Amino acid sequence: MLGNYLIGLREGLEAALVVSILVAYLVKTSRSHLLGRVWAGVGAAVLLSLGVGAALTFGTRTLTYQAQEAIGGLLSIVAVGLVTWMVFWMAGNARSLRGELHAKVDDAVDRGGWTLAVVAFLAVAREGLETALFVWSAVRSAGGGASPLLGALLGILTAVLLGWLIYRGALRLNLATFFTWTGAALIVVAAGVLSYGVHDLQEAGILPGLDALAFDVTEQVPPGSWYGTLLKGTVNFSPATTWLEVIAWVGYVVPVMWLFLRTVRRPASPADARTSAPDARTSAPAAADIRA
C-alpha cells in the first residue's frame, strides 16, 4: 500500500503542479476565460487513465494463465521503464518546469485557445497513464485486493490537496528535495516491480530458472504475516526469490540509483537558474511561485 501511495503522490503532484501553474498563469495574465479549456483537457486525461486501468484489469481475465503471466510480466517491465524515465525527467526539469509551461501557454494562446486543452491533456495524461500501468502491476504482484488501489487513491488525493495549497499560497514546497527523496524511494519500489515482472515471465515459461531459488525464507517471513505483508506491499519482497529475480533487482537498483543521485547532485546550469527565476512581467502569482 505504501508503494502505491508513493506513486500516486508522486505522479499526482506532478500533474497537480502542472495544472496549478497553468491556472495561475492564466489568471495572472488576465486570461481566466480560457480556464474551462484547461479543465476540459484535465478531464479528458483523467477519463483516459481510468479507461486504460479498466482495460488492463478486465481485459486480461479471459486469457489463459500463461498469457496473463506473460502480459503481466511484460507490462511490469514497461511500467518500470516509464517510472524510471519520469524520475530522471523530473530530477532534471524541476527547476525549469514553470518557465517551460509559461512558454507553452503563450504558444497555445497564439495558436488558438483550444490548444490549451491539448497542453493540459498531455501533461496530465502522461502522469495518469504511468500511474494506471504501475498501480496495475503492483495490484497483480500483491495478489489483488483493495489495499493497493486505496493506497494509490490516497496518494492522488494528497497530491491534489498539496497542489491546491501551493496554488493558494498556503504551502511552499522545495521541489528539488521532494523529488529527490521520492525518486530514490520509487527506484527501490520499481526494482521490486521489475523483479516480480521477471517472476511472471518465469511463470509463463518465457524465462528460465523458476525452480532455481536464491533463498527461501518463507518460514521466517510468512506471506500472511503482518511484516510479510508490509514487505510485499512496499518493496514487493518475495520470501521465495529466484536467482534471476535477484539479478534483475540488483542489476536495476545499483546503476539506476547511482545515476539518479549523480543527476540530482549536479549543480543547476545558468540557463536553469534564469528559467526558474521569477519574471516581473509574466510570473505566476505568489501562490504558485514554487521554490526549486
N, C-alpha and C positions, 0 to 999 in steps of 0.2 A: 504493500500500500504506500509506503514511504517513497519508493522509487517512482511510482506513478504520480504521487503528489508533486514530486520534484519536476517531472517532465511537464505536468500540467501548469505548474507555477512558472517554470522557465519559458515554455513556449507561449503560454498565455500572457505573460508580462511583456514579451517581445511584441506580440500583437497589440496589447493594450497601449504600449508606448507609442507604437506607430500611429494608432488611431488618435491618441491624445495629442500628439504633435500635429497631426493633420488638422484636427478640430481647432486647436489653439491658434494655429497659424491662420486658418480661415477667419476666425473671429477677430484676430488682431489686424488683419488686412481688409476688414470690412467686406468679407465675402460669406457672411453667415447664410445667405440664401442658397449656398451650394452644399450645406451640411447634409441635406437629405440624400444627396448623391453619394456622399461618403458612407452614410449608414446603409444605403442600398447595396453598395459593394461589400460592406461588412456582413450584412445579412445573407447575401448570396454565398459568400465564403463559408459561413457557418453551416448553411444547408448542405453545401458540397461536402464538407468534412463529415457531417453526420451521415450523409448518404454513403460515403466511402466506408465509414465504420460499420454501417449496417450491412453493406455488401460483403465486407470481409467476414463479418460474424455469421451471416446466414447463408452466404453463397457457397461456403465450403462444407456444409453439413451433409450434402448429398454425395460427396466424394468418398472413395474408399479410404481406409485408414492410411495406407501408404501414400496416397495422393495428398491427403490432408497434412501428413507429416512433411512431405516434400515441399508443398506450398508454404506451410508454416515456417520451415527452416529457411527457405529462400527469402521470404518476406522479412523474416527476422534480421537476416544479413543486410537486406536493403534498408530496413529501419535503422540499423546501427550506422550504416553509411550516411544516411540523411542527418541523423543526430550529430554525428561526428563533424560533418560539414557545417551544420548550424552552430556548433560550439566554436569552431575556429572562425567562422564568418563573424559572429558577434564579438569575439575577442579582438578581431582586427578592425571592426567597424563601429564599435560602441561610441567612440569619441566623435565620429563624423556623421552619426545617424541623422541628427536633427538637420544639419545643413543639407545633406543629400535629399531629405524629404521635402524641405522647403523648395529646392530647385525643381523637384518633380511636380510639386503643386503648381508652381508658376508655369511650368511647361504644359501641364494638364489644362490649366485655365486658358492658356494661349491656343491650345488645340481644340478646345470645346469643353464645357463644364462636365459632360458625362465621362470624360476621360478620368476624372477624379474617382468615379466609381470603380474603374479598372485598376487604378493605383491602390485603392483601399482593398479591393478584392484580392489582388495578387499578394499584397503584404500579409493579409490575414489568412488567405487560403494556404500559403506556404507553411505557416505555423500549424494551421488546423490539420492539414494532411499529414504532416510529420507526427503530430500528436496522435491522430487516429491510428496510424500504422504502428507506432511504437507501443501505444497502450494495448492494441490488439495482440501484438506479440507478447507483451507482458501478461495479459489475461490468459493466453494459451499456456504460457510457461507456469503460471500459478494454478493451472487446472480448472480454470473457470471461477465462478463466484462473483459476488458484487463488490468485494473489497477493492480490487484494482481499479474498477470503474469509479467507485466512490472516492478513492484517493486522487484520481485524475480530475474529477469534478471539483473536489475541494481545492485543488491546486489552481484550477482555472478561475474559480470564484475568488480566491485570494488575489490572483493576478489582476482581475477586474477591479477589485477594491483598491489595490495599490495604484493601478493606473488612474483611477478616479481621484484618489488622494493627491497624487502627483499633479494632476491637472488643476485641482482646486488650490494647490499651494500648501496643503497641509503636510506634505511629506517631500523631503529632498533625498534622493537616493543616489548613492555613488555607484554608477553602473559598472565601472571597471572592477570594483571589489565584488559586487554582486555576481557578475557574470564569471569572474574568476573562480569563486567558490562553487557556484552551481555547475560550472563547466567541468571542474575537476570531479565533482561528485557524479555527474552524468556520465563521464568516461568510465567510471567504475560500474555504474548501472548498465551501460551499454555493453561492457565486457561480459556481464552476466547474460544479457540477451543474446549476444553472439555465441557464447558457449552453449546456451540452450538451443539456438538455431542449428549448431553443429550436431547436437544430440538428435534433433528432429531428423536431420538428413541421414544420420546413422540408423535411426529407426526405420526410415524409408528405404534403406538399403543402398542409398546413393554414396555414402561414405562408409569406409570400413571401421573396424575397431570397436563395435558396440559392446563386446564382452571383455575388452582389454581395459580393465579398471586401474586407474592410477591410485585410487584409495576408495574405501568403503567404510564410512563412519556412521552407518545407519543406526547401530545400537547406541552410539554415543550422542548422535543428533537425530532423534526420531523425527520423521517428516511431520507428524501430527503434534509435536510438542510446541510450546509457545516460542521457544528460541529457534526451533527448526523452521517454523512458520515465519518468524521475523527475518531470518537469514534468507529464506526463499523469496519473501516479498520485497526485500530491499536490494539484495545483490544477486538474486537468482542462484543462490548456493544450492547445490545438489549433493546430498550425503554420499551418493554413489556416482563418482565422476570418472569418465573415461580419459585416457591419455590424450586423445585428440581434443577433447574439451579443454583440458589443462593447457595444451599447447596454444589453442586458439585464444584463451583468456590472457595468458602471459604475453603471447605474441601481439596482442592488441594493446593491452594496458601499458606495457613498458614504453614502446616507441611513441604511442599517441600521447600519453601523459607527459613524456619528455618534450615533445614538440609543442604541446599546449602551454606548458609552463615557460618554455622559451619564448613563445609568442606573446604571452601576457606580460612578461618581464621586459619586453623590448620597449624602449622609450618612444613616446609619441613623436612623429615626424612634425616638422614645422607646418606642413600643409594640414595635418590633422588638427593641430592646435588652432590654426586660423579658422578651420571649418567649424570647430566646436565652440569657438568664442562667440558671445552674443553680438548681434548686429543691431545697431540702433534703429535702422530703417525697417528691417524685416523680421526681427527676432520675435518668437512667441512670447506671450505674457509670462510674467514671473512664475506663474503657476506651472508652466511647462518648461521652465528653464532648469533642465536636469543636469546636475554635475556629472562629468565623465571622469 
